[in-house]
Amino acid sequence: MSISPARIAAFEILLRVEQQDSYASELLHSARYAKLSAPDHGLATELVMGVLRWQSVLDAQIADRSSQKLSRLDPEVLTALRLAAYQLLFLDRVPQHAAVHEGVELVKRARKRSAVSFANAVLRKLGGSGKPDPRSAIAQARRPAELSEAAAHPLWLVQRWVGQFGFDVARQICSYDQQIPETTIRLSNTSLEKQLKDQKIQLAPGRLLNSVRRVLAGDVTHTHLFRDGQITVQDEASQLVALLVGEGTSILDCCAAPGGKTSVIAERNPNAIVVAAELHPHRARLLQKRITTKNVRIIAADACRLPLTVTFDCVLADVPCSGTGTLARNPEIKSRLQPQDLIDLQARQVAILQSATQQVASGGRLVYFTCSLEPEENVRVVEQVLSPDDSFRVLDCRLELERLRSQGELVWQDIGSLTSGPYLRTIPGVHPCDGFFGAILEKR
């Protein structure tokens, strides 16, 4: 029995995530795997994301049946074991013998033949055990340590969220992170909806925004509309932040890649000049290919030291962050992020926001934004930048949200739940989207 293309792809991607700190979602949509059939690509995606979401649970199960410490295993062997263990413990439709056989074959394919009998023994023990019920375990958890173990989240993160939001909300966050999030898309033209339906893509209205469409069935990434850039996969809260930037004749996006918010801003401000800055030249070139809107100017520049002598009506500072609000989509962050990283990120975020304040025209608007749940990256950054600078004031996001609802853009009814003080805050599990923080600053 040969190894299926989906499992080979999943193995390669998981190994690169483990060894090179790559991001699974980027690899899954890279050119290398574009030729996979739709079913194979779907299975590869489920395997990769499933392993990453439940990695600590899988490791505990493997360790219980292993004669060796996991830290002593070659990465290739451990990756093959995790991949097979996920199928054995979490997937009902994969025959047990197939999961065991292909797991062993992956070890052989990686030229780790000395570990073949070991891998076979571990996987056969796993196959003979019952399947865990993580959903029930999450629901029954009563202490942070229990929730951390059941939901495959680092204890330090769970403890932070319990302290910040309370135990019940922390449970909702963890539960949301362990599920496949809905795919939401933005259409450059409403007429495209019929074309997608003709291609058997089943859509439903957005939960937050009127302009968003949720994908209920089908794979939009395999359509020519996606390849041509006419539709974009983008979280609802991410699209909401772009709407908060507002309108103007000159707009700056300080950290533009991958370009989703830049596109929203440009489409809503067709007569404006939109400057999109990106630190890395190769990502700036990708933006140039991806964003075809004529009013966008893309530059390769460090947001901490923007080479611009003009000011703008609107500025968006969508800063690099920990991404703790996006763990459902980027589960590999859970095994990488350390508490000290938040302090290191904060320093760069403060530098970017301070730089962005220099680009705002009098009476102009600056939107600071992260996809993090952590106060070090959110409120504390805003406070640190504004405390010595009284030329800016914080606007109440609730007023902007009410404006969007009056215009028919926002369909979410409980506006109060979307705010924390004057700031925008979405929470995974509480809201049907990733976790975001937004602050709107106005130059006096």
N, C-alpha and C positions, 0 to 999 in steps of 0.2 A: 504494500500500500504506500503510495507516494504522499508527500506532504502537500496539503492544499495551498494554493497561492495566498489565500487570506491569512493562514497561520504563519507562513514564511514572512509575509509583510509585517504582521503583528510582532513577530519575534525580532525582526530587524529594527523596527521602530522603538520597541521597548528597550532594546539594547542601547540604542543611540540616546534615548532619554536618560538611561542609567549612567552611561559612560561620558556623554558629551553635554549634558544639561540642555538637550534640545527640547523643544515643545512638541508634544504629540500632535496637536491639532494642525500645526504647520506641516509636519512631516506627512500626515495623512492626506493633505491636500497638495502635496508637492508633485512635481512632474514625474518623479520616479514611480509613483503609484497611480498615476492617472489612467493607465491602461487596464487596471483591474476592472472586472465586470462589476456591475452595480451590486449583485448579491455578495461577491467577494469583498468589495470595498465596505459594504455594510457590516459584514462579519468581522473584518479586520478592525473597523472602528469600534465595534462592540467589545472585542477582545482587548484592544489596547486600553480603552477608557475604563473597562471593567477592572482590569488588573491594577491600573493606577488608582482607581477609586478605593479598591478594597485591599491594597497592597499589604498593610500592616496585619489585617485579618488573615490573608493568605500566608504571610510569613509565619504567623503564629501556628497555623495549621501544619505547615511544612515542617517547622522546627519540632513540633510534637512527635513527628514520625521520622525524623532524620537522626542518623548516627553521628552527624557532624554539625558543628556550629555553622549557621548560615554565613557568618562573616568569613569563613574559610572556603566557601564555595566560589568557583570561578563565576564571573558575571553571566557567562553564556549558560551555565548549568542552572543557576538560580532563576534566570529569566525563563528558561524552558519549563522549569518546575512551576513558577508562578502562572504561566500561561495555561499549562495543563490543569493546575489546581483550580483556577477560575472556572474552567469549563466543567470540571468534576463537581464543584461545590455550588456553582451559581447558575449554570445553564442546564435546563431539562432536556433540550432537544438534541444535545450532542451525546451520542452513545459513549458509554464509559470506556469501552475498549478502544474507540477511535481517539479519545483524548489522551489515554495512556500511551498508545502506540505512537501518535504523532509527537507527543512530548519527548519520548525516548529518541525518536528519529531526529528531532531538532538538536538534541545533544550530540548525536552522531554527526549531523551536518555541520555542527560547530567544531568538529574535530576534537571532541572531548570524550573519546571512546573509553577512557579509564573510568569515567563517571557513569557509563551506561547502566551497569547493573545496580548502582546506587540509585539513580533516577527511577529506574523501573520499580525498585522495591518501595521507594517513597510514594510513588504515584499509585501503586496497587493498594497500599495501605489507605491512602486518601480515598480511593474509589470504593473501598469497603466501608467507609464511615458515612454517617448521615449528613445531609446538607444543613448548614447553619440557617438560622432564621434571623438575619440582621435587623430586619424591619421591626420585628417583635422585640429584639434586644434593645434597640434604640428607644422604642416606646416605653419599655420597662425600666430603663436606666433612671436612677434617682440621685446619683452623685457624678461629679465631673469625670472621675476616673472611669466609671462604668460607661458613661456616654462616649468618652474618648476611645475606649476599647471597642465598643459596639459599632461606632460610626467610623472607625478607621481615621480618626483625626488626632493630631498631636495634642497631648494633655495641656501643654502651655497655652495653646490657642483656645481650647475649650474653656479653660479657667478664665481667660481674658473675657471671652464672650459672656460667660455666666456673670462675671463681675460687672460688665457693661450693660447687658441687656436683660439679665435674669435667666434662670435655668430653662424655662419653657421656650423662650425665644432662641436660646443657644441650641436647644434640641431641634427646633424648626430649621435653623441654619444648617446643622449637620445633616439632617434628613434630606433637605433640598440638595445639598452638595453630593449626596450619594445616589441621586436619580439622574436619568438622562434629561437634560433641560429641553424645553420646547425650542424648535427652530423658528426664529422670527426673521422676517425679511422686510426690506424696504424696496419699493418699486420706483424706478425713475419716472414711470408713466402708468397711470391707472389702467390703461388699455392692456397692459401686459398680463393682468390678472386672467383675462379670458384665454390668452395663449398658454399660460401655465395650466389652467384647467383642461385645455385641449390635450395637454401632455400628461394627463392623469395625476397632476399635482393637486391635492385637495387642500383648500385654504379656509381659514376662519379669521374673523376680525381680531385685532389686537386687544389685549386686556388693559393696557395703559393708554395707548394712542390709537386714534382713529385711522391714521395713515399706515399703521403696521398690519402685516398679515402673518398669521401663524400657520405653519405647515403641519397639517394633520396626517398627510400620507404622501409618499413620493419623495424623491431626492432632487432638490432644486440644483444641487451642485453639478448634476449631470446634464443640465439643460444648456442650450446655446445662449439663452438669456443671461445665465450666470457667467458663462465664459466671456461673454461680450461686455460684462459690467453693467447690464441694464437692471439687474436685481442684485442686492447685497444682503448677505446674512449678517444681521446686526441685532444685538440685544435691545429690547424695548427701552430700558432705562438709558442706554447709551444714546439712542435716538432722542430721548427726552432731553438729555443734557445739551445736545446740539441745538434744540429748539430754544433753550434758555439763553443762548448766546445773543439772540435778538437780531435786529436789522441795522444796517449801516451801509455807507458807501465804500468803506475800507475795513477789512477784517483780517486779523492775523490768527493763525492756528500755530502755536509754538512747537508742539510735538505731534506732528500730523499723522505719522504711520499708525495703523494700516490705511487710514484715509476715509473711514466710514463717516465720521463726524464732519470732516472737511467737505465731503460730497453733499451732506444734508445742508450745511451752511451755504454752499455755493448755489444749490438749487433753489433755496429760499431767498437768496439775495442775488438774482441774476444780473443786476446792474452794478453790483459791487465788485471791487478788486479784492480777491481773496489770496493772501500770501500764506503758503503752507510750508513751514520749516521742519526739517527732519535731520537729526544728527548724523546718521549713517548714510554715506553717499549711495550705497547699493539699494537701500530702502527708499531713498529719494528717487532713484531711477525707476523702481517698481511703482512708486506713487505716480510718476509721470505717465507710465503705461496704463495704470488703473483708472486715474481720474482724467477724463477727457473733456470735462467742462471747460469752456474757453476762458472763463473769468478767473481761473485758478493759476497762480504763479508758484511754482515749487522751487525751494532753495534748500541746499544742504548747509545746515548751520547748527551750532550748539545753542540751545535755548537759554543757557546761562550767559551767553555772550552774543546776542543777536547782532549781526552786522547791518542794522537798519537805522536810518537817520530820520525816518518819518514816524508819525504816530497814527493810531488807528481808532476808529469808532468802537470797534468790538475786538476783544482779544480772548482767545481760549487757551488756557494752560492745562492741558490734559497730561498730567505729569507721570513719569515712570513711577510705579508703586509696587507694593507687595502682591497685589492681586488677590487678597483674601476674600474679596467679594465675588470672585469668579472661579471658585474651586470646583464647581460642577462642570465647568468647561475646561479647566486647567488643573486637574487633580494632582499633577506632579509637583505643584507648588508645596503641597503638604509635607513632602519628604525633604524639601530643600530649604524652606524658610526657617530661620533662626531668630530669636528675639533681638539680637544685636543688629540684624539686618534692618529693622524698623528705624533705628537711630541713624544708620548710614543712609538710608533712603530719605529720611527727613531732611538731612543736610542738603541733599541735592534738590529736593522739592522746594525748600526755602530759597535756594539760589535761583531756581527757575522762576518762582513767583516774584521774587524781588526784581529780576530782570524784566519780567512781563509788565510790571507796574510802570516801567520806564517807556513802554510802547503805547500807553493808553492816552488818547487825546482828552482834553478837558471836557467833562460831561460824558465821557465814554464809559464803557462797561468792560469789566474783566471777569471771566468765569474761571474759577479754579475747580479742578475736577480730579477725582481718583476713583479707581474701582477697588478700594480698600475699605475694610470695616474698622481700621485701627485709628484711634484718636491722634496718635503721634503723626500720622500722615495727613490728617484732616483738619480738625479744629485747631490743633496746636500749631500747625504750619501757618494758617491764616492769622492767628493771634500773634505769632512771632514776627511776621512780616508787617502787620498793621500797627503793632504797639508803638514803634517809634515814628510812624508815618500817619499823620492825620489828614492827608490829602485824599484818602479813600474812606468810604463808608460801606458797611455791609447792607445790602438790600434784603428784604424779606422774600425768600423764595415762594412763600405761600401766595403772595400777591401775583407773582408771575405764573404760578400754576393755575390760579383762578382765572387769569387772563386767557391762558391756553384752553381752559375748559369752556369759557364763554365763546371762544372762537371755534369750538367743536373739535379741537385738536386732542385734548385730554379727555378720556372717557372714564378714568378711574374716579370713583365717587368720593372716597375718603381722602381728601387732600391733606388733612391733618396728619395722617399716618405716613405721608411722604416727606414730612419735615421734622427736623429736630432743632428747635429754636428758629433762627432765620435761615437755616441751611437745608438743602435737599439731602435726604438720606433714604435709600432703598435697602431693604434687608431681605436676602434670599429666604424663601419659605414664608415670610410674612407678606412679601410682595412677589408677583409672578415674574421675577427677573433677577439679574445679578445684583450684587450689592454695590451701590455707588454713593459717593459724597460729592456735593456741589455747593460752592459759595459764589454768590454774585456780588462783585465789588464795583462801586461806581466812583469815578474820579470827580471830586467836587469842582 
